[in-house]
Amino acid sequence: MVVPQPGPPERVTIYEVGPRDGLQNEKALVPVEVKAEFVRRLLAAGLPVVEATSFVHPKWVPQLADAAELMSTLVADLGDLARNLPVLVPNERGLDRAVALDLRHVAVFASATETFAARNLNRTLETQLDMFAPTVARALEAGMDVRGYVSMCFGDPWEGPVPLQQVVAVGTRLLDLGVGQLSLGDTIGVATPGHVQALVAAFTAAGVPLDRLALHFHDTYGQALANVHAGLAAGVTTYDASAGGLGGCPYARSATGNLATEDLVWFLTGLGIEHGVDLDAVVATSDWMAEQLGRPSPSAVVRALLDGAAE
């Protein structure tokens, strides 16, 4: 018997992660002025959420060592608009820096696997949550909104396929701590559409509403848009993406670029799904950033539109 699928949602939220997740993996250090302009351009293109940076220790991610300077620059320029930009805070020290700048949206970053928790956080699968608990509690007390990332939700380069219930266990623990939204990450890009739908179904079976979930895909195997389509069919309406397809993960060598924002916008437009993003403006922004980085954008849509314009 064929089970009828619901139609696609009328509107999707694109959660732009290029300035943080995109730039954290660059070998060259990007000047703070360029980062600030990158954020401004993305906001001007109509992206509703732009994650600006991470208050991680510079020893671990030197590319984002200028986080406080960047946010101070943006707050001075954009005021409340900048204070509403999300930032990643790995622990209470990172939260202190966000609070000092009166920022209103933070995120914490957990792992669905034991090995990655050890490599990325120097914690076990269980004790990582003990580390996040006071950070989330203090953020909520300060009136902040908290997002939770879970990495390695579909596969881990050291452990292989990750059991669905293991991912659900970590994710629901974060939600129990008070996280408002959970972003499920395909960190090394091995997800397939069936796996996406199975994981979303496992979360809904655990009582997690669909509007509390977001999906974060990497395009290692060229499956990111197929996985978005599966997520849409499952009812998820928030998708992380990175302008120009920038990004990866400094702690997982097999993690290639994020799903490109332009590719996602083109795809959603083709389905008649509203997103509020100006494609031409994002393409121009990614082209500009590619010039700053000294290499072409990996986004298929950016390349196609720019090559067409050059003919």
N, C-alpha and C positions, 0 to 999 in steps of 0.2 A: 504494500500500500504506500502510495506517495503522500507524504505529509506536506501540505501547502505551506509555502514560505511567506512570511509577511513582506509587504513591500518595503523599499528602502526608506529611511527617514527623510523628512523634508529638509532638515538642516543638520549640518555637522560642525563641530567646533574643531578647528585646527590649532593645536598647541605647539607653537613654534619653539624649538629647542636649539636652533642653530648657534646663537651666541654662547651658549653653555656647552651642550653636548657636541655641537659641531666643532667649536674651536678648541676644546680641551685636548684633542688628539693631534693638533697641528705640531709639526716639529719646530717651526719657527715661531717666535713670540710675536704676537700681533699687538701693535701699539694701542694704548687705551683709547686714543682719539678715534682710531679706526673702529674699534669695538663699539664705541658710543654711537658713531655714525651708522654702523650696521643696525643697531637696535632702533635708532630713529627711523631709518628707511623701512624696516620691517613693520613698525607701527603705522607709518604713513601708507603702507600697502594694504592696510585693513586687517592685518592679523590680530585677532582678538586677545591672544595671550602670547607674550614673548618672554621666555625664560632667559634672564639676562646673564647670569654668571653663577659661580659656586664659591662659597666661603670655606673652601677646603684648604688644608695646610699647603703652602707653596712647595714644600718638599715633595708632595705626592703629585700635584698637578701644577707645575710652574707656569703653564700657559694662562692660568687664571689667578696668578698671584696678585694682580692689580684689582681684585674684585671690589674692595672698599673704595678705591679711587674711581673706578668705573661708575659705581652706584652713586657716589657723591657728585660726580660730573653730571649724571643723568638727572638726579634730583634737583640740582641747581638749574638745570635747563628745562626740565619737564614738570617739576613739582610733583603733585599727587599722582600724575600718570606714571611717573617713575617709581613712586613708592608702592604702586600696585603691581610692579613687575615681579614675577616669582624668582626666587634664588634658591639654590641648593644649600642646605646646611647639614653637614655630616654629623655634627655633634653639638653639645651645648656651647662650646667655644665659638663655633660658626654662628649659632643662634645669637650669641651676645653681639656679634658684629652686625647682624641684621637688625636687631632691636635698637642698637645705637643709631642706626640710620632711619629708624621709624618705618621700616619696610613691613608690608602687610601680608605677603604670601611667601611661604617657604616650602621646601620639599626635603624629605629624607630618602635615603637610597639603601634598600635592603637587597639581599640575595636569596634566591630560591634554592641554592645549593650550598653544601658544606664547604667545598673547595673554594668557590668564589668568595664566600663570606670570609674565609681565612686569608685569601690573597688580596681582596679589595678592602676589607675592614679589620683584618687581624682579629677576627672574632669567630665563634662557632655559629652554626645556624640558629641555635637557641639564644646565645648571649648577645648576638647582634640586636635582638629586640629589647634586651635589658638596657642597651646603650641608647636606643631611640626613645624609650619611654619617658625619661625626664625631659628630653628635648621637645617632644611633641606636647607634653603636659604644659611646659613653660610657654611654648608658642601659643597654645590655646588660651592660656591665662592672660597672655598679652593681647588677645583679640585677633591673632593671626589665623589665616586659613592655612592648612597643612595638606600637602600632597604626598603620597607615598609611591616611590618607584620600587618595583621588584624586578631585578635582573635575572637572566638565565631561566626564564619561565618555560621555554620550549626545548632548550638543549644547552649543554654545558661542554666546553671543549675537553675537560678532564673527566667528567662523569657520564657524558653521553645524554640520552633522552632523560628528561626530568619527569617523574611521576606527577600526574595532575593534582593529586591530593596533597602532595608536598608543597606545590605552588599555592594551593588554596589555603593550606595551614598558615603559611607565612603571610599571605595577603590578608586573611581574616584577622590575624593577630594585629596587623598594622591598623586595620579598620577599628578594631576594638580599642586600640590606644587613642583613637580620635581623629585619625586621618580622614579627610573628607573625600578624596578621590584616590583611586589606586591605578597606577599606570603599569600594565603588564608588558615587560620588555622581552623582545626576541633578540637578545644581545648579540648573538652570533649569526642571526639571519637564517636559521634552519626551520622555521615554522612553515607549515603547509595549511591550506584552508581547512581541511578536516580537523587538524590539531587545534586550530584557532577556535572553531565552533565547539569542540569538545571541552576546551579549557573554559570558555565563557559559560557553557552549560554547567560545568562543575561549580563555578562560582554562584550561578543563580540557584543551583540545587542546594547550596550552602546558605541561601537566604540573602545573598548580596544583590541589591538592585542594580539594574543595568546602568543607571545614570551615575553610579559610583565607580564605574570601570572606564579606563582608557586603554588604548592599545598602542604599542611602540614597536615599530618594525624596522629591521635592517634589511638591505636588499642583496645580501651575499649571494643568494641563489636566484635572484631575479623574481622572487615571489611576493615582494612587499605589497603590490597593488592587488594581487589575487587574495592575499591575506586580509587586506582592507575590505574587499568585497565580501569575504566570509564574515568578517566582523560586522559589517552593515546588515547582512542577512540575520545575524544573531541578535541585532538590536543595539550594538554599541555605537555611540554618536560622538565620541571624542578620540582624536587620533593625533599622536605626536608626529612631527615632521621637522626636517631641517632644511633651510633654504639652500638650494644648490646641491643637496645631498651630502653636505659636509658631515663629518663625524665618524665615530667609531668608539672604541673603548680602550684606554691606555693599559688596562689590565687583562685584556683578552685579545690576543694577536689576530684571531680569526674573525674579529668583529669589523666588518667593513662599514661603509657609509650608511647613514640613516636614510629612510625613505625621504626623497626630495619633496619639499613643499610644492614645487611647481608641478611635479608629476601627480601629486595628490590632488591639487586644484584642478588640473586638466581632467583627471579621472572623475572627480565629483561633478564637475560641470557637465561632462558627458552623460552622467546619470540623472541630471536635472536636480541635483541636491544643492541647496543653498549653502554658502560658506562665507560670503562677505569679503573675499580676498581679491584684490586686483592682480590678475596673473601677470600682466605686462610689467607692473611695478615690482613684483617679486623677482621676475626674470632679470630686470635691469639691476636690481640689488645684488642678485647672485653673480651677475656678470661683473659688476663693480668689485665685489669681494674676491672673485677669482683673480682679478687683476692685482689686488692687494697681496694675494697669496702666491702669485706668480705661476698659476697653473689653471687649466680649463676646468669648468664645473663638470662634475660627473652626472648631473641631472640630464636625462634623455630629453625632456621637454625644453630645458634651457638650450641645449645644443641644437635641437631641431628648429626652434624659433629664431635663434641667433643666426644659424646657417641660412635659414630662409630669408631673413632680413638682409643678409649680405649678398644674396644673389641678384 
